[in-house]
Amino acid sequence: MQRIEAPYGAWEPASVTEVASLFSPLCEPWWIAGGYAVELAVGRAFRAHADIDVLLLREDQLAAQRALAGWEWWAADPPGALRPWAAGEILPPGVHDIWCRTGPDAPWRVQLMLDEAQDGHWVSRRDPRVRRPLDTLGAATPEGVPFLAPEVQLHYKAKARRPKDEEDFTAVLPVLTAGQRRWLAGTIEQTYGPHPWAERLRG
């Protein structure tokens, strides 16, 4: 397993299988997110990952503490700085990023992302006008591992367009359905304005 140095200590991301074993006992919904979600949609691994993201709804945030009982949880509060997330604490609305590890000398293993929901719909952190029913937010692998729909993940990735984001977009583009392409092109332009991905999605 690759160990990656980070400002707050090394990362040694948990595998998708490990994450599934930790979170599958929960009744609350959760999804593999980030680059791993894109790979699960594509059906193959195609790049290295510095971390592994797990998305939960903000209203279900304390479920993460149950799933990772006995771990250390550190919230990015304010963004860019980490502080301990106390047991039972409800994080403020601006906090949506939590790093988790098994102990003070252990590498970081899981990154949690909190997203908003309202009236049965997911609400984008980038643009609250962008919404979709929660039951369309993700899919699952043949083994039953839930992952964020690739068009939703790419909606987030479209903001920065880092090299890894471009790689993810190029890899998943051929497997997107016409409906997924339309949704992503529309939400990208609504949120970010004219965008090269929108052109490729319609090409």
C-alpha positions as MATLAB code, in Angstrom:
seq = 'MQRIEAPYGAWEPASVTEVASLFSPLCEPWWIAGGYAVELAVGRAFRAHADIDVLLLREDQLAAQRALAGWEWWAADPPGALRPWAAGEILPPGVHDIWCRTGPDAPWRVQLMLDEAQDGHWVSRRDPRVRRPLDTLGAATPEGVPFLAPEVQLHYKAKARRPKDEEDFTAVLPVLTAGQRRWLAGTIEQTYGPHPWAERLRG';
ca = [
       0.000    0.000    0.000;
       1.394    3.397   -0.996;
       2.162    5.905    1.752;
       1.859    9.553    0.716;
       3.199   12.439    2.777;
       0.787   15.280    3.578;
       1.060   18.470    5.694;
      -0.654   16.814    8.676;
       1.059   13.437    8.404;
       1.266   10.574    5.947;
      -1.672    9.109    4.065;
      -2.075    5.379    3.564;
      -5.563    5.171    2.051;
      -7.849    2.314    2.998;
      -8.919    0.109    0.114;
     -12.445    0.175   -1.266;
     -12.970   -3.239    0.319;
     -11.835   -1.956    3.727;
     -14.122    1.058    3.488;
     -17.057   -1.151    2.556;
     -16.462   -3.396    5.563;
     -16.384   -0.357    7.869;
     -19.437    1.456    6.515;
     -21.723   -1.350    5.320;
     -23.230   -1.903    8.814;
     -24.718    1.618    8.709;
     -28.399    2.182    8.003;
     -27.619    5.671    6.685;
     -26.575    6.084    3.039;
     -22.928    6.521    2.121;
     -20.981    6.477   -1.111;
     -17.377    6.004   -2.228;
     -16.498    9.378   -3.751;
     -13.557   11.127   -5.408;
     -11.326    9.427   -7.927;
     -12.229    5.967   -6.675;
     -15.882    6.633   -7.546;
     -14.846    7.444  -11.093;
     -12.813    4.232  -11.307;
     -15.751    2.187  -10.026;
     -17.939    3.745  -12.721;
     -15.341    2.982  -15.399;
     -14.849   -0.538  -14.075;
     -11.064   -0.491  -13.817;
      -8.224    1.223  -11.975;
      -6.306    3.735  -14.075;
      -4.375    6.037  -11.710;
      -2.847    6.333   -8.237;
      -4.805    7.919   -5.379;
      -3.491   10.035   -2.518;
      -6.576    9.333   -0.367;
     -10.010    7.722   -0.424;
     -13.182    9.766   -0.005;
     -16.454    8.649    1.553;
     -19.492   10.882    1.104;
     -22.249   11.128    3.704;
     -25.142   13.525    4.065;
     -24.579   16.230    6.637;
     -27.675   15.124    8.509;
     -26.062   11.685    8.932;
     -22.615   12.905    9.988;
     -22.615   11.146   13.362;
     -23.040    7.817   11.577;
     -19.408    8.215   10.532;
     -18.353    8.206   14.177;
     -20.184    4.912   14.650;
     -18.610    3.401   11.553;
     -15.148    4.498   12.669;
     -15.574    3.944   16.409;
     -12.240    4.075   18.200;
     -10.616    6.085   15.430;
      -9.404    9.693   15.531;
     -11.552   12.145   13.549;
     -10.150   15.541   12.557;
     -12.358   18.192   10.963;
     -11.074   20.778    8.493;
     -12.329   23.700   10.570;
     -11.595   26.286    9.366;
     -10.874   24.872    5.905;
      -7.144   24.388    5.555;
      -6.596   23.533    9.229;
      -7.435   20.389   11.176;
      -8.888   20.164   14.680;
     -10.301   17.202   16.617;
     -13.945   16.364   15.969;
     -15.459   15.529   19.344;
     -17.764   12.561   19.831;
     -21.367   13.619   19.296;
     -20.413   17.062   17.982;
     -22.491   18.461   15.126;
     -20.117   20.236   12.776;
     -20.941   23.740   11.507;
     -22.394   24.040    7.995;
     -19.146   25.290    6.447;
     -17.224   22.184    7.499;
     -17.472   19.308    5.046;
     -14.055   17.615    5.159;
     -12.915   15.175    7.889;
      -9.678   13.188    8.032;
      -9.689    9.893    9.918;
      -6.988    7.573   11.273;
      -6.802    4.739   13.764;
      -4.491    6.525   16.220;
      -2.140    9.484   16.742;
       0.864    7.759   15.179;
      -1.074    6.038   12.407;
      -1.360    7.296    8.838;
      -4.575    8.886    7.642;
      -6.831    6.222    6.120;
     -10.220    7.749    5.201;
     -11.415   11.210    4.214;
     -15.085   11.971    4.874;
     -17.032   14.495    2.835;
     -20.342   15.947    4.051;
     -22.919   17.080    1.514;
     -26.226   18.835    2.002;
     -29.693   17.382    1.490;
     -33.110   19.012    1.497;
     -36.569   17.546    0.942;
     -35.197   14.251   -0.326;
     -32.762   15.907   -2.714;
     -28.981   16.200   -2.717;
     -27.788   19.822   -2.877;
     -24.442   20.680   -4.458;
     -21.860   22.420   -2.276;
     -20.709   24.318   -5.356;
     -24.120   25.651   -6.336;
     -27.303   25.153   -4.275;
     -29.360   25.434   -7.459;
     -27.928   22.082   -8.548;
     -30.030   19.325   -6.979;
     -31.143   15.790   -7.697;
     -33.183   13.120   -5.905;
     -31.138   11.234   -3.348;
     -32.074    7.909   -4.895;
     -30.264    8.966   -8.094;
     -27.098   10.171   -6.372;
     -25.106    6.988   -6.846;
     -24.842    3.456   -8.123;
     -23.334    0.255   -6.752;
     -20.737   -2.250   -7.852;
     -21.758   -5.874   -8.515;
     -20.534   -6.550   -4.968;
     -22.930   -3.926   -3.612;
     -20.431   -1.158   -2.821;
     -22.169    2.212   -3.282;
     -20.344    4.935   -5.191;
     -21.157    8.487   -6.177;
     -22.552    8.860   -9.683;
     -19.664    9.878  -11.954;
     -21.481   12.919  -13.302;
     -21.944   14.213   -9.746;
     -18.275   13.695   -8.933;
     -17.256   15.408  -12.173;
     -19.555   18.328  -11.368;
     -17.300   18.936   -8.354;
     -14.076   18.220  -10.232;
     -14.953   20.671  -13.011;
     -14.095   23.636  -10.791;
     -10.323   23.109  -10.577;
      -9.565   20.807  -13.528;
      -6.331   19.511  -12.041;
      -4.393   16.952  -14.102;
      -6.013   14.094  -12.171;
      -9.454   15.611  -12.785;
      -8.771   15.783  -16.508;
      -7.617   12.163  -16.400;
     -10.800   11.137  -14.577;
     -12.998   13.017  -17.045;
     -11.294   11.488  -20.072;
     -11.518    7.976  -18.622;
     -15.196    8.099  -17.714;
     -16.508   10.082  -20.685;
     -17.014    7.006  -22.919;
     -19.190    5.238  -20.325;
     -21.513    8.165  -19.560;
     -25.052    7.805  -20.863;
     -26.715   10.522  -22.896;
     -28.685   11.538  -19.808;
     -25.578   11.745  -17.666;
     -23.839   13.861  -20.313;
     -26.774   16.272  -20.545;
     -27.011   16.645  -16.771;
     -23.285   17.223  -16.344;
     -22.964   19.669  -19.240;
     -25.932   21.656  -17.972;
     -24.816   21.815  -14.351;
     -21.226   22.673  -15.284;
     -22.361   25.643  -17.368;
     -24.894   26.711  -14.759;
     -22.279   26.667  -12.003;
     -19.051   27.658  -13.763;
     -20.089   29.290  -17.039;
     -18.569   28.295  -20.400;
     -16.410   25.225  -19.861;
     -14.379   22.927  -22.162;
     -15.879   19.822  -20.587;
     -19.359   20.914  -21.617;
     -18.194   21.089  -25.217;
     -16.703   17.582  -25.044;
     -19.841   16.218  -23.394;
     -21.914   17.464  -26.325;
     -19.361   16.459  -28.956;
];
